[in-house]
Amino acid sequence: MDRTSAPPVRRNTYVSSSAAMNGGCPRGKRGRVRASPHATATAGLDFLSALPEGILHHIMSFLNACQVIQTCVLSWRWHDLWRSVPRINANYGELSMSPIAAFTPDNEAAFKRFVNRLLERRDPAAVIHTFNLRYTISNPNNRDNDSADANRWISHALQNQASFLKIIVDAHELHLDHTVFTSCYLGRITLKNVFLDQGFFEQLEIGCPLLQDLLLYDCIIGDDEISSETLNVLTMYGCQFPTLQESCISAPNLTSLIMHQPENFVPVLDDVASLFWKMLQLLLKTCTPTTT
């Protein structure tokens, strides 16, 4: 044998997320799972798979949705773990190798199919603690259909006891259906580039009794009153308020309020007793002389 010849090339096996959702682990020609002698010899040294399910879920919660599904090929221990991960990080850019390609209709359609199948194939008894969605609406003529898909995913997450909801939208704004916001678990909402129609804040007050934090970025607000008995933190960056009349904020339990570059009218502070009390406490604390 010629010792100068090149070593054999190792071939890597890649399993797509769609194949993983179909239960597909790497298989041979006869349908059996391929396992190398090295993998067989070190099977007893898989310390990661020996961890409790809660810790594995915590580790997987830092991955995006595609990566989470692909963990099913690691071993039989991981085969169904993705179905019950309590945190979903769905980003439309996952299915494209470049940001520009992510805006094409084909990639948008692929992302919709991916999220639909992801939610359908999850364990129906598993709680979705956190739902993070990064979405794009590149065609304004198709905004209604695109918004309907996102609203259906949001509704699914809330029905599965989501406590944290984060929706980031690129290109054209998402028309949010506020009627889906009925949840006894939702405590924090972050929205960017979303149109909030009239009735949104009223629905939050009625349907989300535990909501405490609301963060809005570049959102269009249709209500002329932001009213909540439960909000503690309200943050608004670059939000657009109604042009025909002044808006007001009525949140007696509010302890933190940030409004950065609001468009049109600046909302009037109507009932923010806790906020003023916190400011007074801070003022008194700063002005009180220290004793030595």
Number of C-alpha atoms within 10 A of each C-alpha: 4 5 6 6 7 7 7 6 6 6 6 6 7 10 16 14 21 16 13 21 22 10 14 17 24 17 11 10 7 6 9 10 11 12 11 7 9 8 12 9 9 9 11 9 10 11 8 9 14 11 10 9 15 11 11 17 17 13 12 21 18 13 15 16 23 23 16 23 27 22 20 23 18 12 13 11 13 18 19 19 19 28 21 18 26 20 23 25 19 21 18 24 19 17 17 16 9 10 12 9 14 20 19 13 13 10 17 22 12 15 21 17 12 20 20 14 14 20 15 12 14 18 14 12 9 13 19 22 19 23 22 20 21 17 23 23 21 19 13 12 9 10 17 13 11 21 19 15 15 22 20 14 17 23 19 17 23 25 17 19 18 24 21 21 20 18 20 18 20 16 13 15 23 29 19 20 19 19 13 17 22 18 22 16 18 24 19 19 17 16 22 23 21 23 21 20 15 14 17 19 22 16 16 23 20 13 18 19 18 18 24 19 19 17 17 21 18 20 21 22 21 19 18 20 21 21 19 23 16 19 24 19 19 19 16 20 17 17 23 20 22 18 12 9 11 14 21 18 18 19 23 19 18 25 18 17 13 11 14 12 13 15 16 15 16 16 20 12 13 15 17 17 15 16 19 15 13 14 13 12 12 11 11 11 11 10 9 8 8 7 4 3
